[in-house]
Amino acid sequence: MFPAPESINNISGAIQLALGPVFLLTGIAGLLNVISGRLSRIIDRARLLTGNQFDIISSGQESEDLMMQLQKLEKRRHYTSIAITACTIAALLVCTVITVLFLEVLFGAPMTWIVAVLFTASTLALVVGLAYFLREVHIASQTIRIFIVGKK
């Protein structure tokens, strides 16, 4: 039914060729773990703030501060969500690259252009994910308040 690969060397060569994208996939998985952890913290912080808003006997200033914090958290959540989506797309494209590399060996069909396009698209998606992640980290570092013990 399917043409058999010419030799076991072709298959082992395809496996060796696919190792690079597999390491990239491992790196993307680690990055997704970090980004999803940040998203969890953002959501927890927003829940804490919205849960405590009824406990605060607030003046207009405190309410305005709360709304500003929630807006920053929403912006951070949005950027983090885009970063997760872009990195997941990058991972899916890397998986597709690996699949196409094996199909190229199995069927003996030249798929160099497809591999190049998919790999380039995965790299661009990863760049987008990293850019949005960097933007979220930048916003987080701007909004953090550091209090020194003993000083007001």
Phi and psi in degrees as GROMACS dihedral restraints (atoms count N, CA, C in turn):
[ dihedral_restraints ]
;  ai    aj    ak    al  type     phi  dphi    fc
    3     4     5     6     1   -99.1    20    10
    4     5     6     7     1   144.6    20    10
    6     7     8     9     1   -69.3    20    10
    7     8     9    10     1   136.1    20    10
    9    10    11    12     1   -74.9    20    10
   10    11    12    13     1   144.3    20    10
   12    13    14    15     1   -59.0    20    10
   13    14    15    16     1   146.9    20    10
   15    16    17    18     1   -60.7    20    10
   16    17    18    19     1   -37.5    20    10
   18    19    20    21     1  -158.9    20    10
   19    20    21    22     1   167.2    20    10
   21    22    23    24     1   -65.8    20    10
   22    23    24    25     1   -24.2    20    10
   24    25    26    27     1   -64.0    20    10
   25    26    27    28     1   -34.8    20    10
   27    28    29    30     1   -64.3    20    10
   28    29    30    31     1   -42.4    20    10
   30    31    32    33     1   -68.2    20    10
   31    32    33    34     1   -43.1    20    10
   33    34    35    36     1   -66.0    20    10
   34    35    36    37     1   -33.7    20    10
   36    37    38    39     1   -65.0    20    10
   37    38    39    40     1   -39.0    20    10
   39    40    41    42     1   -66.3    20    10
   40    41    42    43     1   -38.2    20    10
   42    43    44    45     1   -64.8    20    10
   43    44    45    46     1   -43.8    20    10
   45    46    47    48     1   -62.6    20    10
   46    47    48    49     1   -40.4    20    10
   48    49    50    51     1   -66.7    20    10
   49    50    51    52     1   -32.2    20    10
   51    52    53    54     1   -80.9    20    10
   52    53    54    55     1   -11.4    20    10
   54    55    56    57     1   -64.7    20    10
   55    56    57    58     1   -38.2    20    10
   57    58    59    60     1   -57.9    20    10
   58    59    60    61     1   -53.2    20    10
   60    61    62    63     1   -62.2    20    10
   61    62    63    64     1   -29.3    20    10
   63    64    65    66     1   -67.0    20    10
   64    65    66    67     1   -40.2    20    10
   66    67    68    69     1   -65.1    20    10
   67    68    69    70     1   -38.4    20    10
   69    70    71    72     1   -61.6    20    10
   70    71    72    73     1   -40.9    20    10
   72    73    74    75     1   -62.3    20    10
   73    74    75    76     1   -39.2    20    10
   75    76    77    78     1   -63.8    20    10
   76    77    78    79     1   -42.1    20    10
   78    79    80    81     1   -63.5    20    10
   79    80    81    82     1   -41.4    20    10
   81    82    83    84     1   -64.5    20    10
   82    83    84    85     1   -39.2    20    10
   84    85    86    87     1   -62.4    20    10
   85    86    87    88     1   -41.7    20    10
   87    88    89    90     1   -63.1    20    10
   88    89    90    91     1   -41.6    20    10
   90    91    92    93     1   -63.7    20    10
   91    92    93    94     1   -42.6    20    10
   93    94    95    96     1   -61.6    20    10
   94    95    96    97     1   -36.5    20    10
   96    97    98    99     1   -62.1    20    10
   97    98    99   100     1   -44.8    20    10
   99   100   101   102     1   -65.2    20    10
  100   101   102   103     1   -46.5    20    10
  102   103   104   105     1   -65.4    20    10
  103   104   105   106     1   -41.5    20    10
  105   106   107   108     1   -67.3    20    10
  106   107   108   109     1   -31.5    20    10
  108   109   110   111     1   -63.9    20    10
  109   110   111   112     1   -41.0    20    10
  111   112   113   114     1   -64.6    20    10
  112   113   114   115     1   -40.6    20    10
  114   115   116   117     1   -61.4    20    10
  115   116   117   118     1   -40.7    20    10
  117   118   119   120     1   -60.7    20    10
  118   119   120   121     1   -42.5    20    10
  120   121   122   123     1   -66.4    20    10
  121   122   123   124     1   -38.9    20    10
  123   124   125   126     1   -61.9    20    10
  124   125   126   127     1   -45.9    20    10
  126   127   128   129     1   -64.8    20    10
  127   128   129   130     1   -42.6    20    10
  129   130   131   132     1   -61.0    20    10
  130   131   132   133     1   -42.5    20    10
  132   133   134   135     1   -64.5    20    10
  133   134   135   136     1   -41.9    20    10
  135   136   137   138     1   -64.5    20    10
  136   137   138   139     1   -40.5    20    10
  138   139   140   141     1   -63.9    20    10
  139   140   141   142     1   -39.8    20    10
  141   142   143   144     1   -62.7    20    10
  142   143   144   145     1   -45.8    20    10
  144   145   146   147     1   -66.0    20    10
  145   146   147   148     1   -42.9    20    10
  147   148   149   150     1   -73.6    20    10
  148   149   150   151     1   -28.0    20    10
  150   151   152   153     1   -72.2    20    10
  151   152   153   154     1   -32.5    20    10
  153   154   155   156     1   -88.6    20    10
  154   155   156   157     1    -7.2    20    10
  156   157   158   159     1   -64.9    20    10
  157   158   159   160     1   -25.7    20    10
  159   160   161   162     1   -81.6    20    10
  160   161   162   163     1   -21.8    20    10
  162   163   164   165     1   -81.2    20    10
  163   164   165   166     1   -18.9    20    10
  165   166   167   168     1   -86.7    20    10
  166   167   168   169     1   124.9    20    10
  168   169   170   171     1   -88.3    20    10
  169   170   171   172     1    97.1    20    10
  171   172   173   174     1  -105.4    20    10
  172   173   174   175     1   146.0    20    10
  174   175   176   177     1   -87.4    20    10
  175   176   177   178     1  -180.0    20    10
  177   178   179   180     1   -61.1    20    10
  178   179   180   181     1   -33.5    20    10
  180   181   182   183     1   -66.9    20    10
  181   182   183   184     1   -45.8    20    10
  183   184   185   186     1   -65.6    20    10
  184   185   186   187     1   -39.5    20    10
  186   187   188   189     1   -65.2    20    10
  187   188   189   190     1   -39.7    20    10
  189   190   191   192     1   -65.8    20    10
  190   191   192   193     1   -39.6    20    10
  192   193   194   195     1   -63.3    20    10
  193   194   195   196     1   -42.2    20    10
  195   196   197   198     1   -62.1    20    10
  196   197   198   199     1   -44.6    20    10
  198   199   200   201     1   -64.8    20    10
  199   200   201   202     1   -37.9    20    10
  201   202   203   204     1   -65.7    20    10
  202   203   204   205     1   -41.0    20    10
  204   205   206   207     1   -63.5    20    10
  205   206   207   208     1   -42.4    20    10
  207   208   209   210     1   -66.0    20    10
  208   209   210   211     1   -36.2    20    10
  210   211   212   213     1   -66.1    20    10
  211   212   213   214     1   -40.9    20    10
  213   214   215   216     1   -64.5    20    10
  214   215   216   217     1   -41.9    20    10
  216   217   218   219     1   -63.6    20    10
  217   218   219   220     1   -38.9    20    10
  219   220   221   222     1   -64.9    20    10
  220   221   222   223     1   -41.3    20    10
  222   223   224   225     1   -64.2    20    10
  223   224   225   226     1   -43.6    20    10
  225   226   227   228     1   -62.6    20    10
  226   227   228   229     1   -42.2    20    10
  228   229   230   231     1   -61.2    20    10
  229   230   231   232     1   -42.2    20    10
  231   232   233   234     1   -62.9    20    10
  232   233   234   235     1   -48.0    20    10
  234   235   236   237     1   -64.0    20    10
  235   236   237   238     1   -39.7    20    10
  237   238   239   240     1   -65.2    20    10
  238   239   240   241     1   -40.1    20    10
  240   241   242   243     1   -63.1    20    10
  241   242   243   244     1   -42.6    20    10
  243   244   245   246     1   -64.0    20    10
  244   245   246   247     1   -40.9    20    10
  246   247   248   249     1   -61.7    20    10
  247   248   249   250     1   -42.8    20    10
  249   250   251   252     1   -63.2    20    10
  250   251   252   253     1   -43.8    20    10
  252   253   254   255     1   -62.0    20    10
  253   254   255   256     1   -46.9    20    10
  255   256   257   258     1   -64.6    20    10
  256   257   258   259     1   -41.7    20    10
  258   259   260   261     1   -68.4    20    10
  259   260   261   262     1   -35.0    20    10
  261   262   263   264     1   -66.9    20    10
  262   263   264   265     1   -40.9    20    10
  264   265   266   267     1   -62.1    20    10
  265   266   267   268     1   -41.5    20    10
  267   268   269   270     1   -59.5    20    10
  268   269   270   271     1   -43.7    20    10
  270   271   272   273     1   -63.9    20    10
  271   272   273   274     1   -42.2    20    10
  273   274   275   276     1   -62.9    20    10
  274   275   276   277     1   -39.6    20    10
  276   277   278   279     1   -68.2    20    10
  277   278   279   280     1   -36.5    20    10
  279   280   281   282     1   -64.2    20    10
  280   281   282   283     1   -41.6    20    10
  282   283   284   285     1   -60.6    20    10
  283   284   285   286     1   -38.6    20    10
  285   286   287   288     1   -66.4    20    10
  286   287   288   289     1   -38.7    20    10
  288   289   290   291     1   -59.0    20    10
  289   290   291   292     1   -46.2    20    10
  291   292   293   294     1   -61.0    20    10
  292   293   294   295     1   -44.0    20    10
  294   295   296   297     1   -61.6    20    10
  295   296   297   298     1   -45.5    20    10
  297   298   299   300     1   -64.4    20    10
  298   299   300   301     1   -36.9    20    10
  300   301   302   303     1   -60.8    20    10
  301   302   303   304     1   -41.4    20    10
  303   304   305   306     1   -70.9    20    10
  304   305   306   307     1   -38.3    20    10
  306   307   308   309     1   -63.9    20    10
  307   308   309   310     1   -35.1    20    10
  309   310   311   312     1   -62.1    20    10
  310   311   312   313     1   -41.1    20    10
  312   313   314   315     1   -71.9    20    10
  313   314   315   316     1   -43.9    20    10
  315   316   317   318     1   -63.9    20    10
  316   317   318   319     1   -42.8    20    10
  318   319   320   321     1   -98.1    20    10
  319   320   321   322     1    -9.2    20    10
  321   322   323   324     1    67.6    20    10
  322   323   324   325     1    18.3    20    10
  324   325   326   327     1   -92.6    20    10
  325   326   327   328     1   135.3    20    10
  327   328   329   330     1   -72.3    20    10
  328   329   330   331     1   116.6    20    10
  330   331   332   333     1  -124.7    20    10
  331   332   333   334     1    31.0    20    10
  333   334   335   336     1   -59.6    20    10
  334   335   336   337     1   -43.4    20    10
  336   337   338   339     1   -64.3    20    10
  337   338   339   340     1   -39.6    20    10
  339   340   341   342     1   -64.5    20    10
  340   341   342   343     1   -44.1    20    10
  342   343   344   345     1   -61.1    20    10
  343   344   345   346     1   -44.5    20    10
  345   346   347   348     1   -63.2    20    10
  346   347   348   349     1   -43.8    20    10
  348   349   350   351     1   -66.2    20    10
  349   350   351   352     1   -45.6    20    10
  351   352   353   354     1   -63.9    20    10
  352   353   354   355     1   -41.8    20    10
  354   355   356   357     1   -67.1    20    10
  355   356   357   358     1   -40.9    20    10
  357   358   359   360     1   -63.3    20    10
  358   359   360   361     1   -42.6    20    10
  360   361   362   363     1   -63.9    20    10
  361   362   363   364     1   -39.2    20    10
  363   364   365   366     1   -66.4    20    10
  364   365   366   367     1   -39.2    20    10
  366   367   368   369     1   -65.5    20    10
  367   368   369   370     1   -41.6    20    10
  369   370   371   372     1   -64.6    20    10
  370   371   372   373     1   -41.0    20    10
  372   373   374   375     1   -63.3    20    10
  373   374   375   376     1   -38.6    20    10
  375   376   377   378     1   -65.6    20    10
  376   377   378   379     1   -39.9    20    10
  378   379   380   381     1   -61.6    20    10
  379   380   381   382     1   -43.1    20    10
  381   382   383   384     1   -62.1    20    10
  382   383   384   385     1   -45.8    20    10
  384   385   386   387     1   -60.4    20    10
  385   386   387   388     1   -43.7    20    10
  387   388   389   390     1   -67.1    20    10
  388   389   390   391     1   -36.0    20    10
  390   391   392   393     1   -65.1    20    10
  391   392   393   394     1   -44.4    20    10
  393   394   395   396     1   -68.4    20    10
  394   395   396   397     1   -35.1    20    10
  396   397   398   399     1   -63.1    20    10
  397   398   399   400     1   -44.4    20    10
  399   400   401   402     1   -61.8    20    10
  400   401   402   403     1   -40.5    20    10
  402   403   404   405     1   -62.9    20    10
  403   404   405   406     1   -42.6    20    10
  405   406   407   408     1   -64.1    20    10
  406   407   408   409     1   -41.9    20    10
  408   409   410   411     1   -64.0    20    10
  409   410   411   412     1   -39.1    20    10
  411   412   413   414     1   -63.1    20    10
  412   413   414   415     1   -44.7    20    10
  414   415   416   417     1   -62.9    20    10
  415   416   417   418     1   -43.0    20    10
  417   418   419   420     1   -61.7    20    10
  418   419   420   421     1   -40.6    20    10
  420   421   422   423     1   -71.3    20    10
  421   422   423   424     1   -25.1    20    10
  423   424   425   426     1   -76.4    20    10
  424   425   426   427     1   -30.7    20    10
  426   427   428   429     1   -92.9    20    10
  427   428   429   430     1    -7.7    20    10
  429   430   431   432     1   -73.3    20    10
  430   431   432   433     1   142.4    20    10
  432   433   434   435     1  -112.3    20    10
  433   434   435   436     1   126.0    20    10
  435   436   437   438     1  -108.9    20    10
  436   437   438   439     1   120.2    20    10
  438   439   440   441     1  -105.5    20    10
  439   440   441   442     1   131.7    20    10
  441   442   443   444     1   -92.8    20    10
  442   443   444   445     1   129.2    20    10
  444   445   446   447     1   -60.3    20    10
  445   446   447   448     1   131.1    20    10
  447   448   449   450     1    93.2    20    10
  448   449   450   451     1   -10.8    20    10
  450   451   452   453     1  -115.4    20    10
  451   452   453   454     1   147.0    20    10
